[in-house]
């Protein structure tokens, strides 16, 4: 979560609470900015003032930057409202919510081809970031257990991954003192390759992270090839290095529309997989999942048995109390859609993504980095002949129409490449895609009339990858 600093009003007094926005009877009502009000206000007044401020936020349905679900059915909304007061950790008091969580874990283990879904182990989390932290902790603890006899004493563990990983992996390495071995992008290779992964491993490598759906361009990393390269490495060196698949998005896409793609527990080297229920799992924020292929891969010393409100329960999480609403919503969505429903939704998203990328290419003004034919996500940049505007100008002008299309540069080794990225989610229809294209075609002549680019990477976008 972002860190915030306190803000003092223009008047400089820490007791000032805001500007006048409404009156109740004869009382002026101001929202609290730096300190609580002395008095209460009517509920309707508080609601209206907060509601009015929130109108300044962007329209979530037009936010093409986020992977996070922005629409669910009314029935799911009702279930979530009915469960908002349930504390997920209190499994003794809310045993059926705990049962729905257990079912979801088993469903995911089956979806990802665990050898025995009934004996796989996993849990819900607040999102993929927490799920990745838990998977990383298990990798490090298993590595340490192999060296418990003193072999390699004082060695520093390392984790191999592409530079395109989500920031949670940088956090994991920082917080748990693991050396991040980041494979840089090179030329038109924008993610981890099998050769580069194996080349960076040694006896202190706790694992390799493969990403099923890079946030930079929506592409899948070659998980099966990475596993094969690590198989060969083990034959040569004896190093048995596990793979964790960060399937934050792709683990809820590939099983339905790429069923022949082998990336999951069908590969014996894949020890664990995480996903975001609140991305292509089609649930509002925040719920994630992590599953290990079998019990032995989750060290038992990491699992705590807690006596809580009269019941003993095992728990493995960074958070403790959290609402059960999102877990219930995940089970509802699994129940409601089934395999065919998920296939229809994800294929529809991919169809819109590939249609939209094709229409952008037809303008002759843009070059595609990806096409949306893996994740329904694609990146594109301006063509070589475009000199009068850049991707940051396009992003800024689209924002004037309400579209949030992020512009950003790629990481080290390819900081010369600046792109726009579009994420197609459930609810972004062909009609909305056509409206977006109408706005882009309308803007292009105006952008071409500029003397040159008006925005820079620093000033052009508030998007932080």
Residue pairs with C-beta under 8 A, 6 or more apart in sequence:
6 34
7 33
7 34
8 14
8 16
8 34
9 16
9 18
9 33
9 34
14 34
14 35
15 34
15 35
16 33
16 34
16 35
17 30
17 31
17 32
17 33
17 34
17 35
17 36
17 37
18 30
18 31
18 32
18 33
19 30
20 28
20 29
20 30
21 29
21 30
21 31
21 49
21 52
22 29
22 45
22 48
22 49
23 29
24 41
24 42
24 45
27 39
29 41
29 45
29 49
30 37
31 49
31 50
31 53
58 402
58 404
59 402
60 66
60 70
61 70
61 71
61 427
61 428
61 432
62 402
62 403
62 404
62 432
63 70
63 404
64 403
64 404
64 405
64 406
64 421
64 422
64 423
64 424
64 428
64 436
65 404
65 405
65 406
65 421
65 423
65 463
66 404
66 423
66 425
67 215
67 248
67 249
67 276
67 279
67 280
67 377
67 423
67 425
68 276
68 278
68 279
68 284
68 285
69 278
69 279
69 281
69 282
69 283
69 284
69 285
69 425
69 426
70 425
70 427
71 425
71 426
71 427
72 80
72 282
72 283
72 284
72 329
72 333
73 336
75 332
75 336
76 283
76 329
76 332
76 333
76 336
79 325
79 328
79 329
79 332
80 284
80 325
80 326
80 328
80 329
81 325
83 97
83 323
83 324
83 325
83 328
84 323
84 325
85 323
86 94
86 97
86 323
86 324
86 325
87 93
87 94
87 321
87 322
87 323
87 324
88 94
88 97
88 101
88 124
88 321
88 322
88 323
88 324
88 327
89 308
89 315
89 320
89 321
89 322
90 308
90 309
91 97
91 98
91 311
91 313
92 308
92 309
92 310
92 311
92 313
93 309
93 311
94 324
97 324
97 327
97 328
100 327
100 328
100 331
101 123
101 124
101 327
101 331
103 331
103 334
104 124
104 289
104 327
104 330
104 331
104 334
105 120
105 121
105 122
105 123
105 124
105 289
105 291
106 117
106 118
106 120
107 117
107 334
108 122
108 273
108 275
108 289
108 291
109 117
109 120
109 122
109 265
109 291
109 293
110 117
111 255
112 251
112 255
112 264
112 265
112 273
112 291
113 264
113 265
113 266
114 120
114 265
114 291
114 293
114 294
115 265
115 293
115 294
116 294
119 294
119 295
120 291
120 292
120 293
120 294
121 291
121 292
121 294
121 295
121 298
122 289
122 290
122 291
122 292
123 134
123 289
123 290
123 316
123 317
124 277
124 287
124 288
124 289
124 326
124 327
124 330
125 131
125 134
125 274
125 287
125 288
125 289
125 290
125 317
125 318
125 319
126 286
126 287
126 288
126 319
126 322
127 276
127 278
127 285
127 286
127 287
127 288
128 166
128 168
128 246
128 248
128 274
128 275
128 276
128 279
128 288
129 166
129 168
129 171
129 288
130 288
130 317
130 318
130 319
131 274
131 275
131 276
131 288
131 289
131 290
132 166
132 168
132 169
132 172
132 244
132 246
132 274
132 290
133 168
133 171
133 172
133 175
133 318
134 290
134 316
134 317
134 318
135 244
135 272
135 274
135 290
135 292
136 159
136 169
136 172
136 173
136 176
136 178
136 206
136 207
136 244
137 176
137 302
138 271
138 272
138 292
138 297
138 298
138 299
138 302
139 159
139 206
139 207
139 242
139 244
139 271
139 272
140 157
140 176
140 178
140 206
141 299
141 301
141 302
142 206
142 242
142 297
142 299
143 157
143 204
143 205
143 206
143 207
144 157
145 299
147 153
147 155
152 203
152 204
155 203
155 204
156 177
156 178
156 179
156 204
157 177
157 178
157 179
157 204
157 205
157 206
158 178
158 179
158 180
158 181
158 202
158 204
158 205
158 206
159 169
159 172
159 173
159 178
159 179
159 180
159 181
159 205
159 206
159 207
159 208
159 209
160 181
160 183
160 197
160 200
160 201
160 205
160 207
160 208
160 209
161 169
161 180
161 181
161 182
161 183
161 192
161 208
161 209
161 211
162 182
162 183
162 185
162 191
162 192
162 196
162 209
162 211
162 214
162 221
163 182
163 183
163 184
163 185
163 411
163 412
163 413
164 185
164 190
164 191
164 192
164 211
164 214
164 215
164 216
164 411
165 182
165 209
165 211
165 246
166 211
166 215
166 246
166 248
169 180
169 209
169 246
170 180
172 178
173 179
173 180
178 206
181 200
181 205
183 192
183 193
183 196
183 197
183 200
184 411
184 412
184 413
185 191
185 410
185 411
185 412
185 413
185 414
186 413
186 414
190 214
190 216
190 217
190 219
190 369
190 410
190 414
191 211
191 214
191 216
191 217
191 219
191 221
192 208
192 210
192 211
192 221
192 226
193 222
193 225
194 222
194 225
194 226
194 228
194 229
195 229
197 208
197 210
197 226
197 229
197 230
198 226
198 229
198 230
198 232
198 233
201 208
201 230
201 233
201 239
201 241
202 239
203 237
203 239
205 239
205 241
206 242
207 241
207 242
207 243
207 244
207 271
208 226
208 230
208 241
208 242
208 243
208 244
209 243
209 244
209 245
209 246
210 221
210 222
210 223
210 226
210 243
210 244
210 245
210 246
210 263
211 220
211 221
211 245
211 246
211 247
211 248
211 250
212 220
212 221
212 223
212 245
212 246
212 247
212 249
212 250
212 251
212 254
212 263
213 219
213 220
213 247
213 248
213 249
213 250
213 253
213 374
213 375
213 377
214 220
214 221
215 248
215 249
215 377
215 465
216 379
216 410
216 411
216 419
216 421
216 465
217 369
217 370
217 377
217 378
217 379
217 419
217 421
218 353
218 370
218 372
218 374
218 375
218 376
218 377
218 378
218 379
218 421
218 423
219 370
219 374
219 375
220 250
220 254
220 261
220 263
220 374
220 375
223 243
223 245
223 262
223 263
223 264
223 267
223 270
224 262
224 263
224 267
226 243
227 243
227 267
227 268
227 269
227 270
230 241
230 243
230 269
231 269
233 239
233 241
234 240
234 241
241 269
242 269
242 270
242 271
242 272
242 297
243 267
243 269
243 270
243 271
244 270
244 271
244 272
244 273
244 274
245 251
245 263
245 264
245 270
245 272
245 273
245 274
246 274
247 254
247 263
247 273
247 274
247 275
248 274
248 275
248 276
248 279
248 288
249 275
249 276
249 279
249 280
249 375
249 377
250 263
250 280
250 374
250 375
251 264
251 273
251 274
251 275
252 275
252 276
252 277
252 279
252 280
252 281
252 282
252 342
252 346
253 280
253 346
253 350
253 375
253 376
254 261
254 263
255 264
255 342
256 339
256 342
256 343
256 346
256 347
257 343
257 346
257 347
257 350
258 374
263 270
264 270
264 273
265 273
265 293
270 293
271 292
271 293
271 297
272 290
272 291
272 292
272 293
272 297
273 290
273 291
274 288
274 289
274 290
274 291
275 281
275 288
275 289
276 287
276 288
276 289
277 283
277 287
277 288
277 289
277 326
277 330
278 284
278 285
278 286
278 287
278 288
278 326
280 346
280 349
280 375
280 425
281 287
281 289
281 330
281 333
282 333
282 337
282 342
282 345
282 426
283 326
283 329
283 330
283 333
284 326
284 329
285 326
286 326
287 326
287 327
287 329
287 330
289 330
292 298
298 316
302 316
303 314
303 315
303 316
304 314
304 315
304 316
305 312
305 313
305 314
305 315
306 312
306 313
306 314
306 315
337 345
345 426
346 376
348 426
349 376
349 424
349 425
349 426
349 428
350 372
350 373
350 376
350 424
351 430
352 376
352 424
352 428
352 429
352 430
352 433
353 371
353 372
353 373
353 376
353 377
353 378
353 422
353 424
354 371
354 372
354 373
355 430
355 433
356 372
356 378
356 422
356 424
356 433
356 436
356 437
357 368
357 370
357 371
357 372
357 378
357 380
357 422
358 371
359 433
359 437
360 366
360 368
360 380
360 437
360 440
361 367
361 368
361 380
363 440
363 441
363 444
364 383
365 382
365 383
365 386
365 444
366 380
366 381
366 382
366 383
367 380
367 381
367 382
367 383
367 384
368 378
368 379
368 380
369 378
369 379
369 380
369 381
369 417
369 419
370 377
370 378
370 379
371 378
372 378
372 422
372 424
376 423
376 424
376 425
377 421
377 422
377 423
377 424
378 421
378 422
379 419
379 420
379 421
380 419
380 420
380 421
380 422
381 391
381 417
381 418
381 419
381 420
382 389
382 390
382 391
382 394
387 452
388 447
388 448
388 449
388 450
388 451
388 452
388 453
389 447
389 448
389 450
389 452
389 453
389 454
390 407
390 418
390 453
390 455
390 460
391 407
391 418
391 419
391 420
391 460
392 407
392 418
392 453
392 455
392 456
392 457
392 459
392 460
392 461
393 447
393 450
393 453
393 454
393 455
393 460
394 405
394 407
394 420
394 440
394 443
394 447
395 405
395 406
395 407
395 420
395 455
395 460
395 461
395 463
396 454
396 455
396 460
396 461
397 443
397 446
397 447
398 404
398 405
398 436
398 439
398 440
398 443
399 405
401 439
403 436
403 439
405 420
405 421
405 422
406 420
406 421
406 461
406 463
406 465
407 418
407 419
407 420
407 457
407 460
407 461
407 463
408 418
408 419
408 421
408 457
408 461
408 463
408 464
408 465
409 415
409 416
409 417
409 418
409 419
409 457
410 417
410 418
410 419
418 457
424 433
455 461
